[in-house]
Amino acid sequence: MLAGELSATGGDHAAAFARYGSALRPYVRQAQKLPPGAVRGFLPRTRTAIALRDASMRAMTRWPLRAATARRFRRAVAIRLAEYAPVA
């Protein structure tokens, strides 16, 4: 995307960076939102908490939680990429 913006602006890097930032900002803001307790859940401090975290991570990849996990991560592909003209 940055390469496309550099091409579209004729190599004007300041304009390309501004356009690139504007296009990606909403997606990045959305993608960086963490669910409540996420940091504490992913960085446990006790052996028991570590074991529970590991078990829940394994469970998320198996039926029936796999579908729910996939829905939760749909926003990872919620970006629309621009079409850029080919450069000769």
C-alpha positions in Angstrom: 0.0 0.0 0.0 2.8 2.4 0.8 4.5 1.6 -2.5 1.2 2.3 -4.3 0.9 5.7 -2.5 4.4 6.6 -3.4 3.7 5.8 -7.0 0.4 7.6 -7.0 2.0 10.8 -5.6 4.9 10.7 -8.1 7.4 9.9 -5.3 6.4 12.7 -3.0 7.1 10.8 0.2 5.5 13.3 2.5 2.2 13.2 0.6 2.5 9.4 0.3 3.0 8.9 4.0 0.1 11.2 4.8 -2.2 9.3 2.5 -1.0 5.9 3.7 -1.5 7.0 7.4 -5.0 8.3 6.7 -6.0 5.1 4.9 -4.7 2.8 7.6 -5.5 4.8 10.8 -9.1 3.5 11.3 -8.1 -0.1 10.7 -5.1 0.2 13.1 -7.2 1.8 15.8 -9.8 -1.0 15.6 -7.2 -3.7 15.5 -5.4 -2.4 18.6 -8.4 -2.5 20.8 -7.9 -5.1 23.5 -10.7 -7.0 25.2 -11.0 -6.4 29.0 -8.4 -8.3 31.0 -6.4 -9.2 27.8 -3.0 -8.2 29.1 -3.4 -9.9 32.4 -4.8 -13.0 30.7 -1.9 -13.3 28.3 0.8 -12.5 30.9 -0.2 -14.6 33.9 1.9 -14.5 37.0 1.3 -17.8 38.6 1.8 -21.4 37.5 -1.9 -22.1 37.8 -2.8 -19.0 35.7 -0.2 -20.1 33.1 -1.7 -23.5 32.9 -5.2 -22.1 32.6 -4.0 -19.7 29.8 -2.3 -22.5 27.9 -5.4 -24.8 28.2 -7.7 -22.0 27.0 -5.4 -21.3 24.0 -5.5 -24.9 23.0 -9.2 -25.1 23.4 -9.7 -22.1 21.1 -8.3 -24.1 18.2 -10.8 -27.0 18.6 -14.4 -27.5 18.0 -16.8 -25.9 19.2 -14.7 -22.9 20.2 -12.9 -22.7 16.8 -15.8 -21.0 15.1 -16.2 -18.4 18.0 -12.5 -17.7 17.9 -12.6 -17.2 14.1 -15.5 -14.7 14.5 -13.6 -12.8 17.1 -10.6 -12.4 14.7 -12.6 -11.4 11.6 -11.6 -7.8 12.1 -8.0 -8.8 11.1 -9.1 -8.9 7.5 -11.4 -5.8 7.7 -9.2 -3.6 5.6 -9.9 -2.6 2.1 -6.8 -2.2 -0.1 -6.8 0.4 -2.8 -6.3 -0.5 -6.4 -3.3 1.2 -7.9 -2.5 1.7 -11.6 0.3 -0.5 -12.9 3.7 1.3 -13.4 5.5 0.6 -16.7 
